[in-house]
Amino acid sequence: MSQSTFVKSTIILTIATLLSKVLGSIFRIPLQNIAGDEVLGIFSLVYPVYMVALYLSVAGIPLAISKLIAEVRTKNEPHKIKEIYFTASILALCFGVLSFAIIFGFSSQIANALGGPSTEIALIVVALTLLVAPYMAVYRGFFQGFGNMQPTAVSQVIEQLVRVVLILVISYILVSMNYSNEIVAGGVMVGSVIGALASLLYLRFQYTRSSLKVATSNKYTFENFKSWSKVILKISIPIAIGSVTMALFNFVDSFTVTYGLRSAGAQADEINSLYGIYGRGLTLVQIATVFSSSIILPLVPLITSKLAENNISGTREIIERTHNLTHLISWPTAMGLLALTLPLNLALFTNLEGSTMLAIINLSAVFTSLTILGTGILQGMNYARTGAFIILAGVVVKVFSNISFIRIYGLDGAAYSTLFVYLLIFIVNTYFIFKHIRFTILNGKIVKMIISSIIMGAVVGLPTLWWDIASWSRALAMGYILISIVVAAVIYFALLWVSKAINKQDLKQLPVIGKKF
């Protein structure tokens, strides 16, 4: 594959991944509007269980297949492509069926641990996706092995688009027919199953019409399966473990927040609704970090190449540049979310329930972004195991901090726990990065970015504390948000420009507006 083709393919896949993540984040807002906090709560409780099972089952398969197919093509051994493809398909089927069987067989126990029987229907329905998703992984890896990223990119968008549309349509229909929240949540999960199926059908269609076929006269044997399965698992298992680490935070929340709420005295019928309110904050933070991640992610692989060249100064420059850029974006985002907590809660989620919790968790957006950056840098420095270990340690801390803080502060405690854990991981990540590559952690520019963000937040946020936001209409709240975003952006960048915290070179790195400089 030529360098230009590789770059083009990578850009296509990055854009598709970004679009998929955006779709996967914003749909929770209309879902809450249509079905309410309890349905959003059930969805937010169940989905992380499915995601962890999915990551452990198939996360490493596409990369393993693509790597192996690319290798045998380079060696001009096309007959081995069939062996790789068939072996991966069998492994995917086994892992998918096993994951589904575990969730289905223990659905009652898992549901009770999540908060009660109300989550069981949704759990069983979404588990069906595990019977479809493994085949998607195989096809995506197959195409990527030939350097064709387009089918993977398009299939990701199709999956999310179909999923989101069906989730909203099904929830609207079931709510209008006065079905119970348990049935609505279960119906919503059907969207995930059909979305995955639509993606698989597209991939299969692309496979049948392409010139890339698995065709050879050699017979596939059990010995082929044994030898290739060892190779595939050796590559895919570490990737799966690395991929699941971030998903574990939501997984831990699903079990420990509900446990903490029960310990704090919440009744069973309250827990789903309370978790739905908690899910409001997670939605906003997820949206905020999607954009920051998309900006910093393309820069991280450069670290690997610089280190391979033993270019320490170049590596240091990239680390400092990515840190500056992340601070430039994440601080105003977090402060903006914090300042506009009340109108955002009303405009997006119909009421002011959980506003204190929302304010706390909005602040965590900056440290969530910096944690994602730090983990990515460690991966680029070939310390992926260290990064994964730090995340896993953070998950353990979150288990205990969730339970402890919720007992003291109620639902707000879950937000305090999230803020505390991401701040802690950011500090530990920074320590290990600094240990290997000495870089400037905090400079004058970053300090000015933080101060400018605080001033910006105060200007647009303080008025909301004086006004009676509860009496506002949702349209008025949204109008205030839109005006505030424009005012905040002008204030923030004006302060940075006057204080010489940014220059034209910095502005060129920003999305959309960067092209104008």
Secondary structure as UniProt FT lines:
FT   HELIX           3..26
FT   HELIX           28..35
FT   HELIX           37..58
FT   TURN            59..60
FT   HELIX           61..74
FT   TURN            75..76
FT   HELIX           79..105
FT   HELIX           107..114
FT   HELIX           117..119
FT   HELIX           120..127
FT   HELIX           128..131
FT   HELIX           133..145
FT   TURN            146..147
FT   HELIX           150..176
FT   TURN            177..178
FT   HELIX           181..209
FT   HELIX           222..263
FT   TURN            264..265
FT   HELIX           268..296
FT   HELIX           297..299
FT   HELIX           301..308
FT   TURN            309..310
FT   HELIX           312..339
FT   HELIX           341..349
FT   TURN            353..354
FT   HELIX           355..363
FT   HELIX           365..380
FT   TURN            381..382
FT   HELIX           384..409
FT   HELIX           411..436
FT   HELIX           444..466
FT   HELIX           469..471
FT   HELIX           474..498
FT   TURN            499..500
FT   HELIX           504..508
FT   TURN            511..512
FT   HELIX           513..516
//
